[in-house]
Amino acid sequence: MTPGRHFRFGLLTALTFAAIAVSVPAEAEAPAKLSRVGLLDVVAPNDSRRMLWESFRRRLRELGYREGEHVVFEFRSAHGRTEKLGAAAAELAALKVDVIVAASTPGVLAARRSAPSIPIVMTNTSDPVGTGLVASLAHPGGNVTGLTTLSNELSVKRLELLRELIPDLSRVGVLADATNPAAAIAVRDTQGAAGPLRMQILSFEVRSRADIDGAFTAAIKEQTQALIVFPGPLLFGEMKPLVALAARHGLPVMYAQREYVDAGGLAAYGASLSDNFARAAVFVDKILRGVKPADLPVEQPTRFEFVINLRAAKTLGLTVTPSLLLRADSVIR
């Protein structure tokens, strides 16, 4: 991000300087033994998810791991059904994998229940302390470490960006994946951020893909002016239908991940998932070399992306100000 395009938010500056770097030389050689790495996901392996896991595999190759020679991957997915995560995690535990890389808070929780003695690396957990996955970011303890997206702490920024798109914004809906334990924390944080901005927050929860259409209908009925979609495996797995629903209802939506905007959504602000998945490979490398998860501090994001889709904005009749364009890291025209 160039200096002219960098978000000059105090919180993000603090987070950047507070980020704990975990790195190894790119030319490092992989251990000689063949390691078995479990990959656990709630989301079905759609195109967006495959790209994220490929970021992880590519970084591991850069660290010297050749598949079949140094590492074997065991991938298990719940195919969008959170209730199936326990069985998927149990399969990885039965295989006695050396480490489990788990995407999303429900995935990490399922892995920890099924494999309490196997090291677990998080890729994109929004609040690992609040959900009880780690004792603290600096000293995680137990068998879990990895990356956090800090998504819940960015609520005020998303609200400010929405207000710049919709100057008279006062009623904002939040769409939360109730199968994700971090959702309640995200709703609470957004409600707290909305007070000083004199906005009212309306919460709409979904527990299955069948609930999503009804949530949009309820949001329109409640005269919601815009919607924020929180991170969650259920909603990520239903990305394209969700974006299509927003367009059909003419509802401006701010997402936490740029993948939604790549799929046609209006705007997103949050940590780079691609970066997080790639950085998870560094944790795996450390663990395979003998470092205990409890001794690896959880890493915070160092790059946040604001992405806006001008085509979607035009369809919604929204004016994107020059200042907003200058702050965007990526613009879809």
Beta strands, then each sheet from edge to edge (+ up, - down):
strand 1: 35-41
strand 2: 71-77
strand 3: 99-102
strand 4: 120-125
strand 5: 144-148
strand 6: 171-177
strand 7: 200-206
strand 8: 226-229
strand 9: 253-255
strand 10: 267-271
strand 11: 304-309
strand 12: 330-332
sheet 1: 2+ 1+ 3+ 4+ 5+
sheet 2: 7+ 6+ 8+ 9+ 10+ 11- 12-
end
